[in-house]
Amino acid sequence: MIEIRRALLSVSDKRGLVEFGRGLLRYGVELVSTGGTYNVLKEAGLPVTYISEVTGFPEILDGRVKTLHPAIHAGILARRDDPRHLAQLEEAGIKPIDLVVVNLYPFAATVARPGVTPAEAVENIDIGGPSLIRAAAKNHAGVVVIVDPETYPLLLAEMEAHGGKVTLEFARARAVEAFAHTAAYDAAIHRYLAGTGDQVFPALLELRFEKVMDLRYGENPHQRAAFYRDPGFRGFGVSEAEKLQGKELSFNNIGDADTAMHLAAEFDPPTVVAVKHANPCGVGTGPDLLTAFRKAYESDPVSIFGGIIAVNRELDGETARAMAELFLEIVIAPSFSEEARKILAAKKNLRLLRLAFPAPGDRPGEGFDLRRVSGGLLVQDRDLADYRPADLVVKTKRPPTEAELHDLAMAWKVVKYVKSNAIVLWRDGRTVGIGAGQMNRVGAARIAIAQAGEKARGAVLASDAFFPMPDTVEEAARAGITAIIQPGGSIRDDESIAAADSFGLAMVFTGMRHFRH
């Protein structure tokens, strides 16, 4: 057991500090403190010793040097089970420090502020704090270290349970947290300094994620899994969603939910997106959500069973009632009406996720897209780009009509979220056919056309990448498709253009590919 008789407190985050100090005093703990922490404790009327009284040396260099002193670090690092260490402390007149409570200058919060200067960032690089934390964590056999105000109640409860002492297991757990804290802090500094140069991808990529929860299993029952979140992420993501009801999320649920919500956020009118096995299976837009839902359902009534739904408006009662007739895994919305909540509450296993949706085209930067491969990691920007209408190039003799241009834009939004090779057919405000993940493009087109049936006539077609030969255009023409949007860039573009002209199709190039593997 570790008896806490003397504590050093030096915190940037003052939450709960005074109450915690009072809790320590109840067990007769002597408080030693620095700068702003000392002032807060003193003003609250707590007995506290100023750091300079311990070191015999004033804080200097605007507070840059205050705890870097043998009277402090020796008191932390001395092994309690080594008589020689304890004798040296006594000879030097140094009292042991049994508890170190430190959290660091808010570097990550500082550099996240718009317009922060390099000088401001550097000034928020803590030196003494990490040294104190690491020293205490190293010597956790005799010293307790606390880096998070949320842990204050845990420590006081531990002391109450053991008469002012803590177990070695408790101290070790806090040491693990402490090293994670300093590692993340150093990684944030590295990321910032590396990012201020010309190098987009640093030579050493430091990643840190916090575990949200263990999952029952991964993609398959024989695979273990967990869900982690980026602690610095403040964008549009599943990790930011609030679960209002339903079972715990699964590995596959989370991946599909990410696809569904990002696709729904691409649209301006009321939109419903259904996703199944990582691919959109139905997308519908309309003047209201109920109309949009019916269109999404009609896109593929078979695949939507057991699917994941995302909507970009508050979910109303009428739409919720229609959804309740189906078996769905998840419904994601920016909000749910009271009536919708009551209706869906009857489906106890259905997960409801509430998540604020950004305006289309206004999603914040979301960092890198990471993909693990054996022995390494592929890193790229997230694919958030879209063409501008002015970038479209009409390649056929017949230009698309205004109605076709609108539908082509809708189909293009969807095809970006379909696994390559990808083909999407759009008509009357909804997808009518989706071909996903095929080894050749004409195969994807045939699947989409077969799914659409007669609804392919009068539809438009979007392809995530160029046509390597004119066969896809020929299949589209035979099905009655009237217009095509594709990136272009094949050495055989002229053949596809000539084929489109021969059938009277309109075709535009975006100059932008959207592979999604």
N, C-alpha and C positions, 0 to 999 in steps of 0.2 A: 504493500500500500504506500501511497505518496501522501505525506501530510503537507498541506499548503499553509505556510506561515507568513510568506512574503510574496507579494505580487508586483510585477511591473506592468503598467497599463500605458499604452501609447497608440491611440487609434485615430484614424481619419474619419471613420463612420461612428458618430457619437450616439447612435440609436441604443437606448436601453442602458447607457453607461452608468448613470447615477444609480438606478435601481440595482444594477449588478454590483456596483461598488458597495452599496448598503448591504447587499447579500453577503459579500465577502467579509465585511466588518462584523457581521453577526458571529462569525467563526474566529474572530480575533486576528484576521489577516492584516498585515501591515501593507499599506498601499504606497507605491512609488510611481511617480508619473512625470510626463514631459509636457511642455508647451501648452497647446490648446486643451489637451486632455486634463492636465493639472488644473487649468483655470475652471473648466466645467465642474470638476469634482469639488474644488475649493469653494466656488460660488454656491454649490449646493450644501455647504456646511460639513462636508466629509473631511475627516483627518487624513491628510495625504502629504507625502514627502516629495519635494521637488528634486528632479534628477541631479541637479548641480550640487545639492547637499550630499549626495551619495558619491559623485565622482570628484567633488572638489574642483570642478572645472566648469566654466560657464558654457551655455550653448553658444556656438559661434557660426559664422558664415550663413547668417539668416536661417539658422536652424538646421543647416546641412550636417553639422556635426554636433551631436548631443549624447547619443547612447554608445558611440564607438569608443569604449573605454574599458580597461581591465576590471574596474570595479563592478561593471555590469556584466560583461561577457564571462569573466571568471566565475561570478556568482551563478551564472546559468550553466556553464559547461563543466563545473566541478562534479566528478562522479561521487555520488553519495555513498557508494560501497568501497571507496578507496581512501583509507586513512591518510595517505600522503597528500591527496588532493585537499581533504578537509583541513589538514594541518597547515598547508600552504595558504589556504583562505584565512585561517585564524592568524597566521603570522603576518599576513598583509592587511589584516583588519577588514576583510571583505565578508559580508554576510551573504549566504546563499539566497538565490531567487528561485522559488518553487513554481511560480505561475507566470507565464508571459502571455499577455493579451495585446495583440497587435493586428491591425489591418492597415493596408498599405495606401499610399497616395493614389487617388482615383485615376490612374493612367488611362485605362480603357475608356472611361467616361469622358476624360479630357480630350482625347484624340478623336472621339466621336462627335464632338461639338463642331458645327459648321464654322469655318474660318479660323480654326485653331492654328497658331503659328508653331513652327518647329521649336522655338525657344520655350514656349509654354509647355509643349509636350515634354521636352527634356527636363524641365524644372519639376515635372511630376514623376520622374523616375526615382523611386525610393531606394535608398542605399542602406540606411541603418535598420529599417524595418525588416527587409528580407534576412539580414544578418541575424537579428534577434530571433526571428521565426525559425530559421534553420538551426541555430544553436540550440534552441529549446527542443526542437523536434529530434535533433540528433541525440540529445540527452534525455529522451522521454522515459528512460528508466527511473528518473528522479525528478523530472520537470514536466509540467502540463503546459501545453501551448493551445491558445484559442485564437482563431483568425476570423470567426464569423459571429456577429452579435446574436444570430439565431441560436447559437450553441450556449449562450449564457445560462438559460434555464436548465439545460442538461447538466452543466457543471454544478450548479447550485443543488440540483436534485441529487446528484452523485455525492456531494459533500454531506448533504443532510442524511443520506442513507448510511454513510460511513463515518459520522462524527467528525466532519471536517477533512476527511481523507478521500482519496480516489483510488480506484483499482488500476493496476498496471495495464489491464486490457483497455480501460477508458483512455488512459494516457497514450497508448499506442494508436488507438483509433484517431485521436486528435492529431497525432504526429503525421499520420497518413494524409489527413485533410490538409495539414500545414504544407507538406511538400507539394501536394497538388496545387495549392494556392500559389506558392512561389513559382512553380513551374509554369502555371498559366500566366502569371504576371510577366515573367521573362519572355514567354512566347508572344504576349501582346506587344511588348517593347520591340522584339525582333521583327514582328510583322509590320509594325509602324515604320521602323527605320528602314527596313528592306523595301517597303512600299513607297518611300519618299524619293527613291532613285528612279532610274530608267528601267529597272528590271521588274516586269509585271509578275513573273513567277520567280520567287526567291530560290537561291541555291539550296537552302534548307527550309522545308515546309513544315511548320509546327502546327499541329492540329489538337484541339481540345474540345471535348464534348462531355456534357453532363448527362448521366443516366436519368431518364424519365421513369422508366419501369422495365422490369423483366417481362418478356412476352411468353405466352404458353409454348410456342415453338416458332420456327422460322417459316420459310416457304413450304416446308413439309414437316410432318410431326417428328421426324428423326433429327431435325436440326434445331439446336438451341438458338435463342435470339433475345435481343433487348433493343429498346428504343432510346436513342440519345438525342439531345438537342445541343445546338451551338449556343453557349451562354451569351454571346455577343449579338445574336441574331434578333433583329427587331422588325423583320419584314413580314411577308405574307406566307405562312407556313403552317403545317399541321401541328407543329410544336407550340404554336401560339393559340390554338383552338381550345375552346372550353367545352368539355363533354357534359351535356345536360342530362343524358339518360343512356341506358343500355349497357351491354356487356363491355368488357375490356376490348380495346382495339387489338387486332392481330397484325402480324408482320405484313401480310398481303393487303389488309385493310388500309394500313398507313400509306403504302406505296400507291394504291389505287386512289385513295382520297387526295393525295398530292396532285395526281394527274387531273382528277375531276375538278377540283377547286381552281386550279390554274387555268384550265380551259374555260370554265364558266366566267372567270374574271376577264377573259379576252373580249367578252361581248358587252355591248352597251344596252340593247333592249332586254326586257325580261327573258331570261334564258335558263333552260334546264339541261344539264349534262348527265348522262348515265355512262358509267365506266364499268367494264368487266374484264378481268384478267389483263390489266395494264393498258387496255385500249378503250377509247370511246366506242360505245355501241349504239348510242343515240344522242343527238343534240337537236333541241328545238328552241325556236324563238317565237315570240308573239307579243300581242299588246298587253298580256297579263301572264302570270305564272301558270295558271291552269291550262291555258291554250298551249303554252310552251311545253308543259309536261305531257300533254296529250300527243303533241308532235314528237317529242323525244321517245315516248312509249311506242308510237306507231313506226318509228324508225326501225325497231327490232324488238318486237314483243317477246321473243324467245330469250334473247341474251340479257335483257334487263332483269330477268328473274335472278335474285341474289346479288344484284348489282349495287353500286354506290352512286348516289345522286348528289349533285351540287347545284345550287340555285344562286343567282346573283341578286335576289331581292328577298325581303322578308317573306318567310313561308306563311301563307294565309291558310285559313281553315279549310276552304274549298279544295285547294290543291292538296293539303295534307290528307283530306278525306279520300281523294283519288289515289294518293300514294299508299294509303293504308290498305288498299285492296290487293297490293302486291307484297311479295316477300322481298325486302330490301335489307342490306347490311348496314348502311350508313346514309344519313341525310345531312348535308352540310349547307348552312345558310348564314347570312350576316345577322339574321334575327328570326325569331319564331313568334307568331301571334299567340295570344293566350288560348284561342280556340284550337290552333294547330297543336300546341303542347298537350292539350287535353285529349285530342283525337289520337295523337301518336303515343301518348302515355300507355295506352292499352297494349301496345306492342313492346313489351318490356325489354326484349333483347335488341331492339332497334337502337343503334347509336345515333344520337343527335349531337352534332358538332356546331357550335356557334363561333363564327370567325368574321371579323370585319373585312369587307372586301374593298380593295382600292379601286379607284376609277380606272377604266380601260386605258392601257398605255401609261399608267402612272405608278406601276409597281416599283418599289425601291430596289436599289441594288441588292442582290441576294448572294453575293459571294461566288465562289467557284462551284462547279459541278464536279463531284468526285466519284471515281469509279475504280474499285479495287480489282487488280489482276494479280495473278500469282507472283509474289515477290516484288510488287510495286503498286503504283497508284497513277491512274490517268487523271489529269486535272485540266479543266477547261472553263471558260465563261459559261454561264447559263444561257440558254437560247431564248432570250427575251426580245430579240429583234423582230421587226416586221417591215415589209416594204412600204414605201410611201406611194400614194396614188400616182404621183408624178414620175415614179420610177418604172411604172408598168410600160412595157413596149408591146404594141400590137404588131404581131408578126404575119397575120393573114390578110387577105384582101378584104374580108368582111370584118369590121371592128365589132366588138361586143356591144349590145344595146346597154342602156343604163340599168335595166333590170338584171341583165346578165352580169354586168360589172359588180352590182351589189351582191349577187349570189356567189360569184367567184371569190369575192372578199370573204364571205362567210365560210365557204368551203376551205379556203386557204387557212383560216384560223384553226379549223378542226384538224386538217392534215398534219399540222405541226405536232400534234399530240398523238398521232397514230404511229405505231412501230413500222419502221421501214422494211421492205418497200411498201409505200402507202398510197392508196387511192381513196378519195372521198367524193361521193356524188351528193349534190345539194339541190333541193327543189322545194318551193313553197314553204320556206322558212324552217327547213329541217334537213337532216341527213336522210338520204333514202338508200344509200349503200356505202359500206366501208370495207375495203380490202386491206388487211394488215399483215405485216411481218412475212411477206412472201420472198422467195429467193429470186424471182424475176418480176418486173413491173407489169407485164401483160397479165401474169397470173393474178396479181393483186386487183387489176382492173376487171378481170373476168369474175372474181369473187364479188366485188362491189356491184357489178352489173347484174349478176344472178340474184343477189339479195334484193336489188331494187325492182327487178322484173319490169312491169309496164311503167313503173314510176321513173325509170331511167329516161323515158322519152320526155324531152323538154328540160332535163336536168343539166347542171354544169358539172364539170369534173376538175378536181384539184389533184396534182401529183407532187409529192414531197421532193422529187428530184427529176432530172431531165429524162427524156425518152431516148434510149440508145438506138431505137429503130422505130419505124412508123406503125408497128403492129398495134400499139395501144390506141393510137388515134383511129385506126381502122375499126377496132372493137367498139370504141366509143360511138363512132358514126353509125355503125350497124344497130346500136342500141337506141339511137335517137337523141343522144346527147348533143347539145347545141354549142357549147363553149368550153374551153379548157384553159386552166391556169397552171403554169409549170415554170421552174427556174430557167430552163434553157441552158445551153453550154455544151451540148453534145456535138461531136464532130459530124453527126448525121442530122443536125437540126433541120437542115434544108429539106430532107426527105419527109420529116414529120409535118413541116409547114406546108409542103406541097400536097400531102395527103389531106390535111385539114382543108386546104383550098378546094381540093377536088370534091369534097363532100359539103362545102359551104359552111364549115365550122369556123367560129372565131377562136383565136388562140392568142394569149398574152404571155409574155415572159416577165418574171419578177427579178431575175438576176440573183436570187437568194434561195439557197437549198435548206431543207429542214430535215435532215436525217435524224432518226431517233432509234437508236439500237438498244 
